[in-house]
Amino acid sequence: MGFATIGGRYHLFYRYHLFSRQWGPMHEGHAVSSDLLHWIYQPCALALDTAADAGAVSALRKRR
């Protein structure tokens, strides 16, 4: 997870458990900001049903 700059806006991708503070099926969260101070939370980017699904998540690669 991490930061990316796309179209002049900052994107933050993070993992969280949607239903509990305990460890469980993780979800990929997404938030967008134009100034790194005010964030707009986006719908869940990816829902992982099992721990094995975490291995299926691929990294973003910068276009050339």
Residue frames as qw, qx, qy, qz and C-alpha x, y, z in Angstrom:
[[0.000, 0.892, 0.452, 0.000, 0.00, 0.00, 0.00],
 [0.464, -0.270, 0.041, 0.842, 1.17, 3.53, -0.30],
 [0.177, 0.746, 0.109, -0.633, 0.96, 6.84, -2.11],
 [0.506, 0.274, 0.570, 0.586, 0.68, 7.67, -5.79],
 [0.134, 0.553, 0.019, -0.822, 0.31, 10.93, -7.71],
 [0.331, 0.350, 0.791, 0.377, -2.17, 10.59, -10.55],
 [0.104, 0.718, 0.485, 0.489, -3.46, 13.53, -12.58],
 [0.072, 0.521, -0.201, 0.826, -2.08, 16.08, -10.12],
 [0.676, -0.534, 0.057, -0.505, -3.93, 14.52, -7.17],
 [0.014, -0.412, 0.864, -0.288, -2.54, 12.40, -4.34],
 [0.839, -0.155, -0.353, -0.384, -3.93, 8.91, -3.84],
 [0.232, -0.445, 0.781, -0.373, -3.47, 6.90, -0.65],
 [0.803, -0.036, -0.516, -0.296, -4.07, 3.15, -0.73],
 [0.195, -0.422, 0.729, -0.503, -4.26, 1.26, 2.56],
 [0.502, -0.151, -0.840, -0.137, -5.50, -2.00, 4.08],
 [0.341, -0.231, 0.486, -0.771, -8.12, -2.34, 6.79],
 [0.058, -0.255, -0.965, 0.037, -10.60, -4.85, 8.21],
 [0.246, -0.372, -0.356, -0.822, -14.04, -3.55, 7.34],
 [0.646, -0.494, -0.457, -0.361, -15.97, -5.30, 10.12],
 [0.781, -0.582, -0.168, 0.150, -13.67, -5.31, 13.15],
 [0.065, -0.901, 0.425, -0.058, -10.52, -3.99, 14.78],
 [0.739, -0.310, 0.592, 0.081, -9.29, -7.59, 14.93],
 [0.021, -0.390, 0.752, 0.531, -7.31, -9.25, 12.14],
 [0.637, 0.366, 0.647, -0.205, -9.48, -10.75, 9.43],
 [0.574, 0.507, 0.493, 0.413, -10.35, -10.45, 5.75],
 [0.250, -0.475, 0.036, 0.843, -8.62, -7.28, 4.62],
 [0.421, 0.809, 0.406, 0.059, -9.97, -4.62, 2.28],
 [0.492, 0.083, 0.154, 0.853, -8.07, -2.12, 0.16],
 [0.001, -0.852, -0.372, 0.369, -9.03, 1.44, 1.04],
 [0.454, 0.358, 0.301, 0.758, -8.53, 4.48, -1.18],
 [0.105, -0.858, -0.295, 0.408, -8.48, 8.21, -0.38],
 [0.512, 0.519, 0.251, 0.637, -7.75, 11.21, -2.65],
 [0.275, -0.808, -0.179, 0.490, -6.36, 14.67, -1.84],
 [0.506, 0.767, 0.087, 0.384, -5.25, 17.73, -3.76],
 [0.002, -0.846, 0.295, -0.445, -3.33, 19.27, -0.83],
 [0.559, 0.106, -0.747, 0.344, -2.36, 16.34, 1.48],
 [0.111, -0.098, 0.548, -0.823, -4.46, 17.95, 4.23],
 [0.650, 0.174, 0.268, -0.690, -8.06, 17.36, 3.14],
 [0.057, -0.131, 0.958, 0.250, -8.89, 13.80, 2.08],
 [0.729, 0.110, -0.061, -0.673, -11.92, 12.39, 0.28],
 [0.433, -0.176, 0.881, -0.071, -12.47, 8.73, 1.07],
 [0.507, 0.238, -0.565, -0.606, -13.39, 6.61, -1.93],
 [0.930, -0.109, 0.023, -0.350, -15.35, 3.34, -1.98],
 [0.740, -0.377, 0.543, 0.122, -13.45, 0.17, -1.15],
 [0.295, 0.649, -0.562, -0.419, -10.87, -0.41, -3.89],
 [0.591, 0.199, -0.770, -0.135, -10.61, -4.19, -3.41],
 [0.735, -0.416, 0.298, -0.445, -12.18, -6.67, -0.98],
 [0.341, 0.363, -0.867, 0.038, -10.05, -9.68, -0.06],
 [0.822, -0.312, -0.192, -0.436, -12.06, -12.65, 1.18],
 [0.942, -0.285, -0.060, 0.167, -9.19, -14.81, 2.40],
 [0.431, -0.744, 0.353, 0.369, -5.56, -14.40, 3.41],
 [0.649, 0.068, 0.592, 0.472, -4.60, -16.14, 0.15],
 [0.361, 0.842, 0.361, 0.176, -6.22, -13.31, -1.80],
 [0.245, -0.906, 0.151, 0.311, -3.59, -10.92, -0.45],
 [0.547, -0.280, 0.590, 0.524, -1.03, -12.58, -2.69],
 [0.463, 0.547, 0.609, 0.340, -3.14, -11.73, -5.72],
 [0.019, 0.962, 0.133, -0.239, -2.82, -7.98, -5.19],
 [0.719, 0.311, 0.132, 0.608, -0.43, -6.49, -7.73],
 [0.318, -0.574, -0.067, 0.752, 1.66, -3.34, -7.43],
 [0.411, 0.887, 0.158, -0.139, 1.21, -0.28, -9.60],
 [0.676, -0.078, 0.306, 0.665, 3.94, 0.40, -12.12],
 [0.058, 0.721, -0.041, -0.689, 4.83, 3.82, -13.47],
 [0.719, 0.610, 0.323, 0.086, 4.03, 4.25, -17.16],
 [0.473, -0.355, 0.334, 0.734, 6.88, 5.26, -19.45]]
